[in-house]
Amino acid sequence: MTFLAVDVTKPLESAGEKFAYGGQMLLIGMSVVFSVLLILWGALELFHLIVTKLPAAIEKKRAKETPAPTEPVAEIVAEDEDQEIVAVIAAAIAAANEENPAGSFRVVSFRRV
């Protein structure tokens, strides 16, 4: 029996020939379907790599090219201002507690204006 060779000029006579032909068609069909699925899976994986890894690599390359910023002086001043604001709020709380010793004054949240 030759694999994938069927004489189409004569009809299939026995049940064995019919089952053999059906088995060949089954194998060919399943091979085609799974090979197309593998191609689609490969294409999707390729797109996944392009979408996720490539932008990260470009961003990493840009980060290497740009020099790291030096520590700005404005942040140090901002820390001093934050400490000053905290001191003012603490003084206001202490003054409010002296006026009303019952403690009805409560700080719920701080909000930067």
Beta strands, then each sheet from edge to edge (+ up, - down):
end
